[in-house]
Each structure stands twice: as structure tokens, then as C-alpha cells.
Amino acid sequence: MMLQCPRAGVRNRLAEGSFVRIKQQNNYPPDRDSLSGFFYFAKLSAMNFWQKLKKPIMAIAPMANVTDAAFRRMFAECGAPDVFWTEFVSVEGLLSRGRERLLPDLWFSENEHPIVAQIFGGKPEQFEEVGALIRELKFDGVDINMGCPDTGVEKSGGGAALINTPGVAKQIIRALKKGVGDMPVSVKTRIGYSKNEIAEWIPSLLEEGLAALTVHLRTRKEMSDVPAHWDLAPGIVEFRNRLAPQTILLGNGDIYTLSDAHARVKESGFDGVMIGRGIFGNPWFFSGRTPDVRERLMTMIKHTELFEEIYKSNLPKKEGALKNFDVMKKHFKAYVSGWDNAKELRVKLMETENASHVRNIIEKFLASSK
Ligand SMILES: Cc1cc2nc3c(=O)[nH]c(=O)nc-3n(C[C@H](O)[C@H](O)[C@H](O)COP(=O)(O)O)c2cc1C
């Protein structure tokens, strides 16, 4: 059964056709040979999409094992943000023999433009080559993660560890810029490592002429455990206005509704916001619609079937699964909440192993609650 998401104002770019044909229609995975000659150079010269966006800019946050192609495709249908982001991908991994396994994290469809690829790593010499790859994959922009607190990521010298090595962070930006040509380079970071370091860290990044800078308004030490420090936003805007007025500034942290998003932009002076946990289970976030339970559940089925189709999650790994079906379970939790008997349904969904199990359970639930 196909579910039509109703129109959601100007932001909504309704996808055409069947999800079942997604690969043929949208070139999964992107065909690099098709990018050649005049078209390639025409595309490069049409860059910096950031400057063309209407403000306030609303972006979906990069989130590992959340913002994959299936998840983003649901937003493209139900109410698209102004900018999509991929999950982050290791630069080191993209240069290794394991690259083939990472490339699915960089798949996207034509309905997800503008889309930014996020990468992480700590070795400047690896960024130029990866930048050239991102450019070939036809992304609209590339973003460097300088805020992830994961110990594995930090061990590589990347993520939040770069806040402690601003010289390396600069070299990374410069190397990436060489690799991507005209494609806009952005950074997503935090306000400091163990304490507020805005006064040194933010200018050091702004000096590099970034197309955009996203600031998650917490320190690395704070993880996501304290309320985001939105009171620090005006100071960041002041640095931007003085040092790099052309750099687009996005704020991030604790935005759970569209009206929160607009209020934060207004108070802060940022050009826009990036939303993370607030969009879980809610592909209608940017449309401002609140669908009923039936529509939520039917959309969840569609999301699950799309995930399975793209990542073959119904197969064992050695037979070609690209992502584990369990990735969907955090989405189930988010879609199935906010009504009386939701918990019972959630518990059943936690036991599922593929999309047809999910469809059976939901169809039975909806039939019994008529
Ligand atoms: C499950 C999960 C995965 C995340 N993965 C990434 C990532 O790959 N790259 C990144 O820059 N931030 C990542 N983040 C951080 C978010 O992008 C965002 O900065 C953080 O959740 C704060 O925003 P929020 O309060 O709106 O959720 C992740 C967060 C979550 C919850």
C-alpha cells in the first residue's frame, strides 16, 4: 500500500512514483560515470547553494544510524528541510579497502537536494582525496565534524578532539577545500571542549572562510546532558559579523518544535537552526503538521519498507545486508508514542526482524482499534 503524504506548503517537495522503483529512478548508488564533460563544470560553477537559501534556514542534523537515505526520503515526502545532511563517514575508512561498505552511507536520491555529506577524521593529508570523492558523488556541500564526543572518533584525532588542536583543524579545512574545488565547505562543532572556548575557537574557524558553521551550543564534556547554551548565541553572531559576514551560521541544540526553531532564530540572530533529536519519528516536523495515529503508523511502515529495500536489512550480513534491521527500532520508539496503548505496540515492534513483520503487527493493531 502506498501512503501519500499531504502537501506541506512550499517546503514540501513531493516525491513522484513508487518507492519500489527508487533505485532506477534515483540512481542508487550514484553513478559516477554519468558525471562528465560540460554538465560537471556547469554544476561546479553553480555552487555555493548556502547563499541562495531563504532564511531562516532549517536543516536536519547529521545523526549516525538515524539520518540515512530512507529517513531522509521520508522527509522529502512529508515536509523537506532546507538542507539535508548525511550521517558522518570516516575519512580514513573512505580511503581504506573497507570503502565499499561505507559508500551506502553516502547514497542519496534526487529529492534530497541540497544535501551535505558529513565526514570526520584527524589527518589533514587524507582530506583532499576524500574531498574529490565527495565532489564526484554530486553532493551540494561537505561538512567536517568537529564536535563528536565518541572516543573512537576522538582517537583518530577527529570530532571534538579538533577543538583542542585548532592548527590541525585549519589544515583539515584547507586540505578539504583543495579537494572539493568550488563546493562549499562547512564545519559543525561545539562551544568548547571542557569549557566555553568561543572567544578562541570560533574566530579560529571563521578565519578559514567557511561557507557555513553550525554550533551545537554545548561543550564536548557536556555531551547532550545539559540544556543547550542559547544565551551564548549572540556572542557567536558578533564574531561572525565582524570576521566572516559571508559565513552562514546555524545553531543547534534542544529544538523540538517548528515554533521553537523560529523563536531560536529570532532570539539568536543565527541564519538558521539544525534539528537533531526533535525530528525522530516526525518526518512532518518541517511542515508543521501533526498527523493522526493511523497516518503515523502507515508512514512508519513505508519508512521500514524503504529502509529494507535500500539496505537489504532482511538479509544476513554475508548475503548482502548493508545495515542491520535493529537500526529501525529507535524509529519505531519515536513513531509509536503519545497515545494510551502505545507501549504495548512498541514492545511488539521491538521483537520484529523485517518489514513484513512490522506491517502485519501494525495492520492488526489498526484493524482492532477501528
Ligand atoms: C543518535 C545520534 C547520532 C548523532 N550522530 C551525529 C553525527 O553523525 N554527526 C554529527 O555532527 N552529530 C551527530 N549527532 C549530534 C546531533 O547532530 C546534534 O548535534 C545533537 O543531537 C544536538 O542537537 P539536538 O539537541 O537537536 O538533538 C548525533 C546525535 C544523535 C542523538
The ligand as an ORCA input file, in Angstrom:
! r2SCAN-3c Opt
* xyz 0 1
  C      21.822      9.175     17.519
  C      22.654     10.411     17.257
  C      23.643     10.364     16.293
  C      24.414     11.500     16.029
  N      25.342     11.457     15.033
  C      25.992     12.599     14.670
  C      26.825     12.632     13.512
  O      26.989     11.637     12.780
  N      27.440     13.813     13.233
  C      27.270     14.950     13.991
  O      27.833     16.003     13.683
  N      26.480     14.929     15.073
  C      25.818     13.810     15.408
  N      24.943     13.825     16.456
  C      24.694     15.092     17.168
  C      23.495     15.836     16.539
  O      23.766     16.183     15.202
  C      23.150     17.105     17.325
  O      24.267     17.961     17.312
  C      22.791     16.815     18.778
  O      21.861     15.749     18.859
  C      22.191     18.068     19.442
  O      21.051     18.505     18.749
  P      19.561     18.206     19.311
  O      19.518     18.736     20.716
  O      18.653     18.915     18.349
  O      19.400     16.701     19.291
  C      24.188     12.697     16.759
  C      23.186     12.732     17.738
  C      22.413     11.614     17.970
  C      21.319     11.696     19.019
*
